[in-house]
């Protein structure tokens, strides 16, 4: 295994762990966990209203698909919901979306959300960007 492959795999595992934590958080919100202050701009204390809970349920599916795509792009043998030929472009789209997530978490009015999700999304961006860059170099 080359050094780049090893770096890509470590980055993918870090990203997978972070995506799994994000999925668990979103699933808990969808099921009614009273963590509204830590999501959606901190607009809601306690249990989220139905429309945000539905959004969290959708997010669970989306983030699970994204996690599989990133891990597969790193070369790990997992099923992916898209053709392998699409993965190079899709991973860069994910990187772009994570840049937006970093910005949004940096400017959120919720101090709690900023404290939790800004460092989290920075780590997720760094690991996903590492996968994207190392995949290009292989």
SULWO-V32445 format. One record per backbone hydrogen bond with DSSP energy under -1.0 kcal/mol. CO is the residue of the C=O (numbers start at 1). NH is the residue of the N-H. E is the energy in kcal/mol with one decimal. If there is no record, write none. Layout:
CO&NH&E, CO&NH&E
//
This chain:
2&6&-2.1, 3&7&-2.5, 4&8&-2.6, 5&9&-2.3, 6&10&-2.4, 7&11&-2.7, 8&12&-2.4, 9&13&-2.3, 10&14&-2.4, 11&15&-2.8, 12&16&-2.7, 13&17&-2.3, 14&18&-2.4, 15&19&-3.2, 16&20&-2.4, 17&21&-2.1, 18&22&-2.4, 19&23&-2.7, 20&24&-2.5, 21&25&-2.4, 22&26&-2.6, 23&27&-2.7, 24&28&-2.5, 25&29&-2.3, 26&30&-2.6, 27&31&-2.0, 28&33&-3.1, 29&32&-1.4, 33&35&-1.8, 35&38&-1.9, 36&39&-1.7, 39&42&-1.9, 46&36&-2.2, 49&53&-2.1, 50&54&-2.7, 51&55&-1.8, 52&56&-2.3, 53&57&-2.0, 54&58&-2.4, 55&59&-2.3, 56&60&-1.8, 57&61&-1.2, 58&62&-2.4, 59&63&-3.2, 60&64&-1.8, 61&65&-2.1, 62&66&-2.5, 63&67&-2.5, 64&68&-2.0, 65&69&-2.1, 66&70&-2.6, 67&71&-2.4, 68&72&-2.3, 69&73&-2.3, 70&74&-1.3, 71&76&-1.8, 72&75&-1.7, 76&78&-2.0, 83&86&-1.9, 84&87&-1.1, 86&90&-2.4, 87&91&-2.8, 88&92&-1.2, 89&93&-1.9, 90&94&-2.5, 91&95&-2.3, 92&96&-2.2, 93&97&-2.5, 94&98&-2.5, 95&99&-1.9, 96&100&-1.9, 97&101&-2.3, 98&102&-2.3, 99&103&-2.2, 100&104&-2.9, 101&105&-2.5, 102&106&-1.7, 103&107&-1.7, 110&114&-2.5, 111&115&-2.5, 112&116&-2.1, 113&117&-3.0, 114&118&-1.5, 116&120&-1.2, 117&121&-2.9, 118&122&-2.0, 119&123&-2.3, 120&124&-2.4, 121&125&-2.8, 122&126&-2.6, 123&127&-2.5, 124&128&-2.3, 125&129&-3.0, 126&130&-2.0, 127&131&-1.9, 128&132&-2.4, 129&133&-2.8, 130&134&-2.7, 131&135&-2.0, 132&136&-1.2, 133&137&-1.5
//
